[in-house]
Amino acid sequence: MLLSSGNIAVLGPAADQFRSLVGCYAFPNHVLSKHPGHDLGIKIPTVLAAIREEFGADRVRFEAGGEITSGDSDAVSAAVALARDSDVAVVVVGDIAGLFGDGTSGEGCDAADLRLPGGQHGLVTAVLDTGVPTVLVVLSGRPYALGDYGKARAIVQAFFPGADGAAAVAGILSRRVPATGRLPVQIPWHPYASTTYLQPALGLSNPGITALDNTPLYPFGFGLTRGAIVYEIITAAASLSTGGSLDAAVTIRNDGDNTVEVVQLYPAFRWFARLSNSSGTPGSRSGPVNRGRSPSTWTLPGSRSPAKTGRSESTPARCGSSLARRLPRPQ
Protein backbone atom coordinates (compact mmCIF):
# COMPACT_ATOMS: atom_id res chain seq x y z
CA MET A 1 0.00 0.00 0.00
CA LEU A 2 1.59 3.24 -1.21
CA LEU A 3 0.66 5.46 1.75
CA SER A 4 0.85 2.86 4.54
CA SER A 5 4.12 4.21 5.95
CA GLY A 6 6.61 7.04 5.61
CA ASN A 7 6.29 10.79 5.21
CA ILE A 8 3.55 12.20 2.97
CA ALA A 9 3.96 15.46 1.05
CA VAL A 10 0.56 16.98 0.33
CA LEU A 11 1.00 19.43 -2.52
CA GLY A 12 -1.20 21.54 -4.75
CA PRO A 13 -3.37 24.64 -4.44
CA ALA A 14 -6.63 22.69 -4.10
CA ALA A 15 -5.42 20.70 -1.10
CA ASP A 16 -6.22 23.40 1.48
CA GLN A 17 -9.05 25.13 -0.42
CA PHE A 18 -12.61 24.40 0.75
CA ARG A 19 -14.04 26.13 -2.33
CA SER A 20 -12.59 23.30 -4.43
CA LEU A 21 -14.96 20.83 -2.78
CA VAL A 22 -18.33 22.43 -3.62
CA GLY A 23 -19.93 23.84 -6.76
CA CYS A 24 -20.58 27.38 -7.88
CA TYR A 25 -24.09 27.59 -6.42
CA ALA A 26 -23.08 26.27 -3.00
CA PHE A 27 -23.52 29.08 -0.44
CA PRO A 28 -19.78 29.59 0.29
CA ASN A 29 -19.03 30.13 -3.41
CA HIS A 30 -22.26 31.80 -4.50
CA VAL A 31 -22.65 34.31 -1.67
CA LEU A 32 -19.77 34.35 0.81
CA SER A 33 -17.14 34.79 -1.89
CA LYS A 34 -18.57 38.28 -2.40
CA HIS A 35 -18.60 39.06 1.33
CA PRO A 36 -15.11 38.31 2.68
CA GLY A 37 -14.60 38.26 6.41
CA HIS A 38 -17.86 36.53 7.28
CA ASP A 39 -17.96 33.17 9.00
CA LEU A 40 -18.43 30.18 6.70
CA GLY A 41 -21.38 28.95 8.76
CA ILE A 42 -20.76 25.26 8.03
CA LYS A 43 -17.76 22.98 8.40
CA ILE A 44 -16.04 22.08 5.15
CA PRO A 45 -12.83 20.20 6.00
CA THR A 46 -10.22 20.44 3.26
CA VAL A 47 -8.43 17.47 1.70
CA LEU A 48 -5.29 18.48 3.60
CA ALA A 49 -7.16 18.36 6.92
CA ALA A 50 -8.76 15.03 6.02
CA ILE A 51 -5.40 13.45 5.07
CA ARG A 52 -3.90 14.62 8.37
CA GLU A 53 -6.85 13.06 10.18
CA GLU A 54 -6.62 9.84 8.18
CA PHE A 55 -2.86 9.24 8.30
CA GLY A 56 -1.71 11.25 11.31
CA ALA A 57 -0.59 14.88 11.32
CA ASP A 58 2.98 13.92 12.19
CA ARG A 59 3.37 12.15 8.83
CA VAL A 60 1.97 14.97 6.66
CA ARG A 61 3.70 18.11 5.39
CA PHE A 62 2.21 20.66 3.00
CA GLU A 63 3.23 23.05 0.22
CA ALA A 64 0.63 24.71 -2.01
CA GLY A 65 2.91 25.00 -5.02
CA GLY A 66 1.12 28.14 -6.22
CA GLU A 67 -2.44 29.31 -6.75
CA ILE A 68 -5.24 27.66 -8.71
CA THR A 69 -5.58 30.62 -11.05
CA SER A 70 -1.90 31.54 -11.52
CA GLY A 71 1.57 30.04 -11.63
CA ASP A 72 4.47 30.73 -9.25
CA SER A 73 7.86 29.21 -10.07
CA ASP A 74 9.21 29.76 -6.53
CA ALA A 75 6.17 28.01 -5.05
CA VAL A 76 6.60 25.10 -7.47
CA SER A 77 10.26 24.81 -6.46
CA ALA A 78 9.27 24.64 -2.79
CA ALA A 79 6.74 21.91 -3.56
CA VAL A 80 9.30 19.91 -5.54
CA ALA A 81 11.81 20.19 -2.70
CA LEU A 82 9.25 18.86 -0.23
CA ALA A 83 8.36 16.01 -2.58
CA ARG A 84 12.03 14.99 -2.87
CA ASP A 85 12.25 14.92 0.94
CA SER A 86 9.18 12.68 1.30
CA ASP A 87 8.36 9.04 0.73
CA VAL A 88 5.20 9.72 -1.25
CA ALA A 89 3.48 12.78 -2.70
CA VAL A 90 -0.24 13.51 -2.98
CA VAL A 91 -0.82 16.34 -5.46
CA VAL A 92 -4.28 17.92 -5.18
CA VAL A 93 -5.25 20.11 -8.13
CA GLY A 94 -8.38 21.27 -9.92
CA ASP A 95 -10.85 24.13 -9.80
CA ILE A 96 -12.13 26.83 -7.55
CA ALA A 97 -15.84 27.17 -8.24
CA GLY A 98 -17.46 30.53 -8.87
CA LEU A 99 -19.85 32.52 -11.04
CA PHE A 100 -19.03 34.60 -14.12
CA GLY A 101 -15.27 34.73 -13.75
CA ASP A 102 -15.10 34.43 -9.97
CA GLY A 103 -13.47 31.03 -10.31
CA THR A 104 -12.22 28.55 -12.87
CA SER A 105 -15.39 26.45 -13.07
CA GLY A 106 -19.07 27.27 -12.78
CA GLU A 107 -21.71 29.31 -14.57
CA GLY A 108 -20.02 31.82 -16.85
CA CYS A 109 -16.55 30.38 -16.19
CA ASP A 110 -15.73 28.97 -19.60
CA ALA A 111 -12.36 27.47 -20.48
CA ALA A 112 -10.41 27.87 -23.71
CA ASP A 113 -9.29 24.23 -23.55
CA LEU A 114 -9.15 21.36 -21.06
CA ARG A 115 -5.74 22.01 -19.48
CA LEU A 116 -5.61 22.29 -15.71
CA PRO A 117 -6.09 25.97 -14.78
CA GLY A 118 -3.25 28.35 -13.96
CA GLY A 119 0.16 26.83 -13.40
CA GLN A 120 -1.09 23.50 -12.08
CA HIS A 121 0.10 21.53 -15.12
CA GLY A 122 3.66 22.69 -14.47
CA LEU A 123 3.37 21.77 -10.79
CA VAL A 124 2.12 18.25 -11.53
CA THR A 125 4.78 17.50 -14.15
CA ALA A 126 7.56 18.91 -11.94
CA VAL A 127 6.56 16.68 -9.04
CA LEU A 128 6.18 13.62 -11.29
CA ASP A 129 9.64 14.27 -12.73
CA THR A 130 11.18 13.83 -9.26
CA GLY A 131 10.45 10.10 -9.42
CA VAL A 132 8.81 10.19 -5.98
CA PRO A 133 5.72 7.92 -5.95
CA THR A 134 2.84 10.31 -6.58
CA VAL A 135 -0.93 10.13 -6.36
CA LEU A 136 -2.87 12.78 -8.27
CA VAL A 137 -6.20 13.98 -6.84
CA VAL A 138 -8.37 16.14 -9.11
CA LEU A 139 -11.15 18.27 -7.57
CA SER A 140 -12.84 19.80 -10.57
CA GLY A 141 -16.09 20.94 -12.09
CA ARG A 142 -15.17 19.64 -15.53
CA PRO A 143 -13.12 16.69 -16.83
CA TYR A 144 -9.61 17.97 -17.54
CA ALA A 145 -7.10 16.40 -19.92
CA LEU A 146 -4.82 14.17 -17.83
CA GLY A 147 -2.90 12.41 -20.59
CA ASP A 148 0.44 13.98 -19.65
CA TYR A 149 0.43 12.47 -16.17
CA GLY A 150 1.18 8.84 -16.91
CA LYS A 151 3.94 8.76 -14.27
CA ALA A 152 1.35 9.07 -11.49
CA ARG A 153 0.91 5.88 -9.49
CA ALA A 154 -2.82 6.57 -9.22
CA ILE A 155 -5.36 9.24 -10.17
CA VAL A 156 -8.42 10.00 -8.05
CA GLN A 157 -10.96 12.00 -10.08
CA ALA A 158 -13.22 13.38 -7.34
CA PHE A 159 -14.94 16.24 -9.22
CA PHE A 160 -16.67 18.43 -6.54
CA PRO A 161 -17.26 15.83 -3.80
CA GLY A 162 -19.20 18.13 -1.45
CA ALA A 163 -18.83 19.51 2.06
CA ASP A 164 -17.95 16.09 3.49
CA GLY A 165 -16.09 14.89 0.42
CA ALA A 166 -12.55 15.38 1.72
CA ALA A 167 -12.94 12.52 4.21
CA ALA A 168 -14.11 10.26 1.37
CA VAL A 169 -11.04 11.19 -0.70
CA ALA A 170 -8.74 10.44 2.23
CA GLY A 171 -10.55 7.14 2.79
CA ILE A 172 -9.96 6.14 -0.82
CA LEU A 173 -6.25 6.93 -0.42
CA SER A 174 -5.97 4.78 2.72
CA ARG A 175 -8.19 2.03 1.27
CA ARG A 176 -10.59 2.45 4.18
CA VAL A 177 -13.25 3.24 1.57
CA PRO A 178 -13.62 0.83 -1.39
CA ALA A 179 -12.97 2.47 -4.75
CA THR A 180 -16.33 1.87 -6.44
CA GLY A 181 -16.73 5.07 -8.44
CA ARG A 182 -17.20 4.84 -12.20
CA LEU A 183 -16.86 7.77 -14.58
CA PRO A 184 -20.12 9.43 -15.68
CA VAL A 185 -18.15 11.22 -18.42
CA GLN A 186 -14.93 10.67 -20.35
CA ILE A 187 -11.56 11.95 -19.14
CA PRO A 188 -9.77 13.45 -22.17
CA TRP A 189 -6.26 12.55 -23.17
CA HIS A 190 -5.60 15.85 -24.95
CA PRO A 191 -6.67 19.42 -24.04
CA TYR A 192 -8.29 19.90 -27.46
CA ALA A 193 -10.82 17.08 -26.94
CA SER A 194 -14.07 17.90 -28.72
CA THR A 195 -16.33 16.00 -26.32
CA THR A 196 -16.33 14.36 -22.91
CA TYR A 197 -19.84 12.90 -23.05
CA LEU A 198 -20.32 9.12 -23.30
CA GLN A 199 -18.82 7.82 -26.56
CA PRO A 200 -20.06 9.60 -29.69
CA ALA A 201 -19.52 8.05 -33.09
CA LEU A 202 -16.68 10.47 -33.91
CA GLY A 203 -15.22 10.48 -30.38
CA LEU A 204 -12.24 8.28 -31.27
CA SER A 205 -9.42 8.49 -33.80
CA ASN A 206 -10.84 9.14 -37.29
CA PRO A 207 -7.91 9.76 -39.68
CA GLY A 208 -10.21 10.09 -42.68
CA ILE A 209 -12.16 12.89 -41.02
CA THR A 210 -9.73 14.73 -38.72
CA ALA A 211 -6.04 14.69 -37.88
CA LEU A 212 -6.86 15.17 -34.18
CA ASP A 213 -7.17 12.02 -32.08
CA ASN A 214 -10.13 12.40 -29.70
CA THR A 215 -9.66 8.99 -28.06
CA PRO A 216 -10.21 9.55 -24.32
CA LEU A 217 -7.65 8.69 -21.68
CA TYR A 218 -10.41 7.02 -19.63
CA PRO A 219 -13.77 6.20 -21.24
CA PHE A 220 -17.26 6.59 -19.84
CA GLY A 221 -17.79 3.99 -17.12
CA PHE A 222 -14.08 3.51 -16.34
CA GLY A 223 -13.01 2.81 -12.77
CA LEU A 224 -10.53 0.62 -10.93
CA THR A 225 -11.16 -1.64 -7.95
CA ARG A 226 -9.33 -4.15 -5.80
CA GLY A 227 -9.61 -7.84 -6.48
CA ALA A 228 -9.28 -9.75 -9.72
CA ILE A 229 -12.70 -9.65 -11.31
CA VAL A 230 -13.38 -12.06 -14.17
CA TYR A 231 -16.47 -11.63 -16.35
CA GLU A 232 -17.22 -15.20 -17.35
CA ILE A 233 -20.44 -15.15 -19.35
CA ILE A 234 -22.81 -12.58 -20.76
CA THR A 235 -25.93 -13.61 -22.60
CA ALA A 236 -28.55 -11.46 -24.27
CA ALA A 237 -30.86 -11.58 -27.23
CA ALA A 238 -29.56 -9.86 -30.34
CA SER A 239 -32.68 -7.75 -30.85
CA LEU A 240 -36.02 -6.82 -29.34
CA SER A 241 -39.31 -5.41 -30.49
CA THR A 242 -40.17 -1.78 -29.83
CA GLY A 243 -42.83 -2.86 -27.36
CA GLY A 244 -40.80 -5.60 -25.72
CA SER A 245 -37.96 -5.95 -23.23
CA LEU A 246 -34.45 -7.39 -23.30
CA ASP A 247 -33.28 -9.76 -20.57
CA ALA A 248 -29.49 -10.03 -20.21
CA ALA A 249 -27.47 -12.05 -17.70
CA VAL A 250 -23.81 -11.69 -16.68
CA THR A 251 -21.75 -14.05 -14.52
CA ILE A 252 -18.62 -12.82 -12.74
CA ARG A 253 -16.18 -14.14 -10.14
CA ASN A 254 -13.43 -12.66 -7.98
CA ASP A 255 -10.02 -14.37 -7.92
CA GLY A 256 -8.33 -11.73 -5.73
CA ASP A 257 -8.85 -9.65 -2.59
CA ASN A 258 -12.26 -8.91 -1.15
CA THR A 259 -13.79 -6.13 -3.19
CA VAL A 260 -16.90 -4.33 -4.32
CA GLU A 261 -17.52 -4.42 -8.07
CA VAL A 262 -19.85 -2.12 -9.97
CA VAL A 263 -21.34 -4.21 -12.76
CA GLN A 264 -22.32 -2.02 -15.70
CA LEU A 265 -24.62 -3.14 -18.47
CA TYR A 266 -25.84 -0.60 -21.01
CA PRO A 267 -28.05 -1.16 -24.03
CA ALA A 268 -27.04 0.49 -27.29
CA PHE A 269 -30.25 1.76 -28.84
CA ARG A 270 -30.53 3.91 -31.91
CA TRP A 271 -32.42 6.63 -30.05
CA PHE A 272 -33.29 6.70 -26.36
CA ALA A 273 -33.61 3.78 -23.95
CA ARG A 274 -35.12 3.51 -20.50
CA LEU A 275 -33.11 0.99 -18.46
CA SER A 276 -33.98 -0.81 -15.23
CA ASN A 277 -31.61 -3.16 -13.45
CA SER A 278 -31.90 -5.91 -10.87
CA SER A 279 -29.15 -8.15 -9.59
CA GLY A 280 -28.85 -11.23 -7.41
CA THR A 281 -27.52 -14.72 -6.93
CA PRO A 282 -29.45 -17.43 -8.82
CA GLY A 283 -31.89 -19.27 -6.61
CA SER A 284 -31.18 -17.22 -3.49
CA ARG A 285 -32.00 -13.52 -3.73
CA SER A 286 -32.56 -10.66 -6.14
CA GLY A 287 -31.99 -6.95 -5.66
CA PRO A 288 -34.43 -4.07 -6.11
CA VAL A 289 -35.27 -2.69 -9.52
CA ASN A 290 -33.46 0.60 -10.21
CA ARG A 291 -35.06 2.96 -12.69
CA GLY A 292 -32.70 4.80 -15.02
CA ARG A 293 -29.18 3.99 -16.17
CA SER A 294 -28.09 2.57 -12.81
CA PRO A 295 -25.26 0.02 -12.57
CA SER A 296 -25.47 -2.76 -9.97
CA THR A 297 -23.00 -2.94 -7.07
CA TRP A 298 -21.97 -6.40 -5.82
CA THR A 299 -19.80 -7.24 -2.81
CA LEU A 300 -17.48 -10.12 -3.71
CA PRO A 301 -15.24 -12.01 -1.25
CA GLY A 302 -11.78 -12.87 -2.48
CA SER A 303 -9.82 -16.09 -3.09
CA ARG A 304 -11.78 -17.41 -6.04
CA SER A 305 -15.24 -16.69 -4.74
CA PRO A 306 -18.02 -18.60 -6.54
CA ALA A 307 -19.39 -17.01 -9.66
CA LYS A 308 -22.33 -14.69 -9.15
CA THR A 309 -25.00 -13.98 -11.73
CA GLY A 310 -27.23 -10.94 -12.08
CA ARG A 311 -29.86 -9.95 -14.59
CA SER A 312 -30.78 -6.68 -16.25
CA GLU A 313 -34.00 -5.86 -18.09
CA SER A 314 -34.06 -3.07 -20.69
CA THR A 315 -37.11 -1.53 -22.32
CA PRO A 316 -36.86 0.91 -25.26
CA ALA A 317 -38.70 4.20 -24.91
CA ARG A 318 -38.69 4.63 -28.69
CA CYS A 319 -38.04 2.35 -31.62
CA GLY A 320 -34.62 0.90 -32.30
CA SER A 321 -32.83 -2.35 -31.72
CA SER A 322 -29.32 -3.50 -30.89
CA LEU A 323 -27.39 -6.04 -28.92
CA ALA A 324 -27.02 -5.16 -25.23
CA ARG A 325 -23.32 -4.80 -24.56
CA ARG A 326 -21.01 -4.59 -21.57
CA LEU A 327 -18.38 -1.89 -21.33
CA PRO A 328 -14.87 -3.34 -21.58
CA ARG A 329 -13.33 -3.89 -18.18
CA PRO A 330 -10.32 -1.57 -17.59
CA GLN A 331 -6.99 -3.35 -17.50
Residue pairs with C-beta under 8 A, 6 or more apart in sequence:
1 175
2 88
2 133
2 135
2 153
2 154
3 55
3 88
3 90
3 135
3 173
3 174
5 87
6 59
6 86
6 87
6 88
7 59
7 60
7 61
7 85
7 86
7 87
7 88
8 51
8 55
8 59
8 60
8 61
8 86
8 87
8 88
8 89
8 90
9 61
9 62
9 63
9 79
9 82
9 83
9 85
9 86
9 88
9 89
9 90
9 132
10 47
10 48
10 51
10 60
10 61
10 62
10 63
10 89
10 90
10 92
11 62
11 63
11 64
11 65
11 79
11 82
11 83
11 89
11 90
11 91
11 92
11 123
11 127
12 64
12 65
12 79
12 91
12 92
12 93
12 120
12 123
12 124
12 137
13 64
13 65
13 66
13 67
13 68
13 92
13 93
13 118
13 120
13 123
14 20
14 47
14 68
14 92
14 93
14 94
14 95
14 96
14 137
14 139
15 46
15 47
15 48
15 51
15 62
15 64
15 90
15 92
15 137
16 46
16 47
16 48
16 49
16 62
16 64
17 46
17 68
17 96
18 28
18 40
18 44
18 45
18 46
19 28
19 29
19 33
19 96
19 97
19 98
19 103
20 47
20 68
20 92
20 94
20 95
20 96
20 97
20 139
20 160
21 44
21 46
21 47
21 139
21 160
21 161
21 162
21 163
21 165
21 166
22 28
22 29
22 44
22 97
22 160
22 162
22 163
23 29
23 97
23 106
23 141
23 160
24 30
24 97
24 98
24 99
24 103
24 105
24 106
24 107
24 109
24 141
25 99
25 106
25 107
26 97
26 163
27 41
27 42
28 40
28 41
28 42
28 44
29 97
29 98
29 99
29 102
29 103
29 106
30 99
32 38
32 40
32 41
33 98
33 102
33 103
34 102
42 163
43 163
44 163
44 166
45 53
45 164
45 166
45 167
46 166
47 92
47 137
47 139
47 166
47 169
47 170
48 60
48 62
48 92
49 166
50 166
50 167
50 169
50 170
51 60
51 90
51 170
51 173
52 60
53 167
53 170
54 167
54 170
54 171
54 173
54 174
54 176
55 170
55 174
61 82
61 86
62 82
63 75
63 78
63 79
63 82
64 75
64 79
65 72
65 75
65 76
65 78
65 79
65 91
65 123
65 127
66 72
66 75
66 76
66 79
66 118
66 119
66 120
66 123
67 118
67 119
68 93
68 94
68 95
68 96
68 104
68 117
68 118
68 120
69 96
69 104
69 117
69 118
70 118
70 119
71 118
71 119
71 122
71 123
72 119
76 119
76 122
76 123
76 126
79 123
79 126
79 127
80 126
80 127
80 130
83 89
83 127
83 130
83 132
83 134
84 130
84 132
86 132
87 132
87 133
88 132
88 133
88 134
88 135
89 127
89 130
89 132
89 133
89 134
89 135
90 134
90 135
90 137
90 173
91 123
91 124
91 127
91 134
91 135
91 136
91 137
92 137
92 139
93 116
93 120
93 123
93 124
93 136
93 137
93 138
93 139
94 116
94 120
94 137
94 138
94 139
94 140
94 144
95 103
95 104
95 105
95 117
95 139
95 140
95 141
95 142
95 160
96 103
96 104
96 105
97 103
97 104
97 105
97 106
97 109
97 141
97 160
98 104
98 105
98 106
98 109
99 106
99 107
99 108
99 109
100 107
100 108
100 109
101 108
101 109
102 109
103 109
104 111
104 117
104 118
104 141
105 111
105 140
105 141
105 142
106 141
111 117
111 142
113 145
113 191
113 192
114 142
114 143
114 144
114 145
114 188
114 190
114 191
114 192
114 193
114 196
115 121
115 144
115 145
115 191
116 124
116 144
121 148
124 136
124 148
124 149
125 148
125 149
127 134
128 134
128 149
128 151
128 152
129 151
133 153
134 151
134 152
134 153
135 152
135 153
135 154
135 155
135 156
135 173
136 146
136 149
136 152
136 154
136 155
136 156
137 155
137 156
137 158
137 169
137 173
138 144
138 146
138 155
138 156
138 157
138 158
138 159
139 158
139 159
139 160
139 161
140 157
140 159
140 160
141 159
141 160
142 196
143 157
143 185
143 186
143 187
143 188
143 196
144 187
144 188
145 187
145 188
145 189
145 190
145 191
145 193
145 217
146 155
146 187
146 188
146 189
146 217
146 218
147 188
147 189
147 190
147 217
149 155
156 169
156 172
156 173
157 181
157 183
157 187
157 218
158 165
158 168
158 169
161 168
161 169
168 177
171 177
172 179
175 226
178 225
178 226
178 259
178 260
179 223
179 224
179 225
179 226
180 223
180 225
180 260
180 261
180 262
180 297
181 223
182 221
182 222
182 223
182 262
182 264
182 295
183 218
183 219
183 220
183 221
183 222
183 223
184 220
185 196
185 197
185 198
185 220
186 193
186 195
186 196
186 197
186 198
186 199
186 203
186 216
186 218
186 219
186 220
187 196
187 216
187 217
187 218
187 222
188 196
188 214
188 216
188 217
189 213
189 215
189 216
189 217
190 212
190 213
190 214
192 212
193 214
193 216
194 202
194 203
194 212
194 214
195 203
195 214
196 216
197 220
198 220
199 219
199 220
202 209
202 210
202 214
203 214
203 215
203 216
204 213
204 214
204 215
205 213
205 214
205 215
206 214
218 330
219 327
220 327
221 264
221 266
221 327
222 330
223 262
223 330
224 330
225 259
225 260
225 261
225 262
226 256
226 257
226 258
226 259
227 254
227 255
227 256
227 257
227 258
227 259
227 261
227 300
227 302
228 254
228 255
228 256
228 257
229 252
229 253
229 254
229 255
229 256
229 259
229 261
229 300
229 329
230 252
230 253
230 254
230 255
231 250
231 251
231 252
231 326
231 329
232 251
232 252
232 253
232 307
233 249
233 250
233 251
234 248
234 249
234 250
234 251
234 265
234 326
235 248
235 249
235 250
236 246
236 247
236 248
236 249
236 323
236 324
237 246
237 247
237 248
238 323
239 321
239 322
239 323
240 246
240 314
240 316
240 321
241 321
242 316
242 318
242 319
242 320
242 321
244 315
245 313
245 314
245 315
246 267
246 313
246 314
246 315
246 324
247 311
247 312
247 313
248 265
248 311
248 312
248 313
248 314
248 324
249 309
249 310
249 311
249 312
250 263
250 265
250 309
250 310
250 312
250 326
251 307
251 308
251 309
252 261
252 263
252 298
252 300
252 307
252 308
253 300
253 304
253 305
253 306
253 307
253 308
254 261
254 300
254 301
254 302
254 304
254 305
255 302
255 303
255 304
256 302
256 303
257 302
258 299
258 300
258 301
258 302
259 299
259 300
259 302
260 297
260 298
260 299
260 300
261 297
261 298
261 300
262 295
262 296
262 297
263 279
263 295
263 296
263 297
263 298
263 310
264 295
264 326
264 327
265 277
265 295
265 296
265 312
265 324
265 326
266 275
266 293
266 324
266 325
266 326
266 327
267 273
267 275
267 314
267 316
267 322
267 324
267 325
268 322
268 323
268 324
268 325
269 316
269 318
269 320
269 321
269 322
270 319
270 320
270 321
270 322
271 316
271 317
271 318
271 319
271 320
272 316
272 317
272 318
273 314
273 315
273 316
273 317
273 320
274 291
274 292
274 314
274 315
274 316
274 317
275 292
275 293
275 294
275 312
275 314
275 315
276 289
276 290
276 291
276 292
276 312
276 313
276 314
276 315
277 289
277 290
277 294
277 295
277 296
277 310
277 312
277 313
278 286
278 287
278 288
278 289
278 290
278 296
278 310
278 311
278 312
278 313
279 286
279 287
279 296
279 298
279 310
279 311
279 312
280 286
280 287
280 309
280 310
280 311
281 308
281 309
282 309
286 311
287 296
287 310
290 296
296 310
296 312
298 308
298 310
300 308
312 324
314 324
